[in-house]
Amino acid sequence: MEIASKPCLACGKPVKGRTDKKFCDDYCRNQYNNQLKQEAASPLVKKINHLLKNNRQLLAGVIPPGEELGKCARQKLLDQGFSFQYFTHQYTNKKGNVYLFCYEYGYLPIEGDWLLVVKRQEK
């Protein structure tokens, strides 16, 4: 007697294994769940996430390979599309300087319109 298999919720292929299994493999499970999350996110959340990721990428581009920090003009980041009103968190060091972060990359306004860009070190 052959047991009928259910189709995978992501790709439609037959699912083999346990009777309560919903996906044919981990790739399909991840793809299905990522699609659900994407559909549930509001347009505002999508826009802000896009801006934060863009900010992170621009900050990462300031630090030369092999270095721990970099320096650039505020206007240069603005010209590249950096949104200063969006950041993930802030950090105040012992001297009282406030760094604004986009994920692991942060910046500190310094003399003139220059920014010191740093990457948070993993502990």
PLY file of the C-alpha trace (Angstrom):
ply
format ascii 1.0
element vertex 123
property float x
property float y
property float z
element edge 122
property int vertex1
property int vertex2
end_header
0.00 0.00 0.00
1.52 3.33 -1.11
1.12 6.38 1.11
0.12 9.52 -0.76
2.62 12.31 -0.26
1.65 15.94 0.10
3.08 18.62 -2.16
5.82 20.93 -0.87
4.34 24.31 0.13
7.14 26.13 -1.71
7.77 24.22 -4.94
4.93 21.69 -5.21
7.16 18.61 -5.43
6.06 15.54 -3.43
7.25 15.60 0.19
8.82 12.39 1.46
9.29 11.53 5.10
7.19 12.24 8.17
3.48 12.73 7.69
3.57 16.23 9.20
6.42 17.39 6.95
5.51 20.45 4.80
8.63 21.08 2.68
10.84 18.89 0.54
14.09 20.45 1.86
15.58 23.30 3.91
15.91 25.56 0.87
12.16 25.40 0.20
11.35 25.92 3.89
13.57 29.03 4.04
12.25 30.37 0.74
8.63 29.94 1.88
9.20 31.61 5.26
11.21 34.48 3.77
8.39 35.11 1.30
5.86 35.21 4.16
7.97 37.74 6.05
8.42 39.88 2.96
4.67 39.96 2.26
3.90 40.83 5.91
6.27 43.83 6.01
4.63 47.18 5.40
5.95 49.47 2.65
7.33 51.83 5.31
9.30 49.02 7.00
10.67 47.90 3.62
11.74 51.46 2.80
13.50 51.97 6.14
15.26 48.59 5.92
16.46 49.51 2.44
17.79 52.88 3.70
19.58 51.24 6.65
21.24 48.65 4.40
22.30 51.39 1.99
23.74 53.44 4.88
25.65 50.37 6.11
27.11 49.71 2.66
28.22 53.33 2.24
29.88 53.37 5.67
31.63 50.07 4.93
33.03 51.62 1.75
34.75 54.39 3.70
37.03 52.04 5.65
40.02 50.88 3.56
40.63 47.10 3.42
42.67 45.90 6.37
42.00 49.07 8.39
39.80 49.54 11.46
38.54 53.03 10.69
38.25 55.63 7.98
37.48 59.29 7.49
35.30 61.04 4.93
33.42 64.27 4.31
29.76 64.36 5.30
28.87 65.76 1.88
30.46 62.78 0.12
28.09 60.40 1.91
25.13 62.70 1.20
26.04 62.74 -2.50
26.05 58.94 -2.49
22.55 58.79 -0.97
23.31 58.40 2.75
20.29 59.12 5.00
21.58 60.59 8.26
18.17 60.40 9.96
18.22 56.57 9.86
20.50 54.49 12.11
20.11 51.31 14.16
21.60 52.41 17.48
24.04 54.77 19.16
27.02 54.29 21.42
28.52 56.78 23.86
32.18 56.17 24.71
33.95 57.06 27.96
34.84 60.52 26.62
31.16 61.24 25.96
31.41 61.01 22.16
28.21 59.68 20.57
28.66 57.30 17.62
25.65 56.55 15.42
25.58 53.03 13.98
24.04 51.29 11.00
24.41 47.71 12.16
28.14 47.18 12.85
29.39 50.35 11.10
29.26 53.64 12.96
30.30 57.22 12.52
31.30 60.13 14.73
31.09 63.73 13.52
34.52 65.33 13.99
36.08 68.70 13.11
34.41 70.59 10.28
32.06 68.44 8.27
34.17 65.30 8.55
33.11 61.91 9.89
35.20 59.25 11.57
33.83 55.85 10.45
34.44 52.75 12.56
33.51 49.09 12.50
32.40 47.52 15.77
34.74 44.73 16.78
33.21 41.35 17.58
33.92 40.12 21.10
0 1
1 2
2 3
3 4
4 5
5 6
6 7
7 8
8 9
9 10
10 11
11 12
12 13
13 14
14 15
15 16
16 17
17 18
18 19
19 20
20 21
21 22
22 23
23 24
24 25
25 26
26 27
27 28
28 29
29 30
30 31
31 32
32 33
33 34
34 35
35 36
36 37
37 38
38 39
39 40
40 41
41 42
42 43
43 44
44 45
45 46
46 47
47 48
48 49
49 50
50 51
51 52
52 53
53 54
54 55
55 56
56 57
57 58
58 59
59 60
60 61
61 62
62 63
63 64
64 65
65 66
66 67
67 68
68 69
69 70
70 71
71 72
72 73
73 74
74 75
75 76
76 77
77 78
78 79
79 80
80 81
81 82
82 83
83 84
84 85
85 86
86 87
87 88
88 89
89 90
90 91
91 92
92 93
93 94
94 95
95 96
96 97
97 98
98 99
99 100
100 101
101 102
102 103
103 104
104 105
105 106
106 107
107 108
108 109
109 110
110 111
111 112
112 113
113 114
114 115
115 116
116 117
117 118
118 119
119 120
120 121
121 122
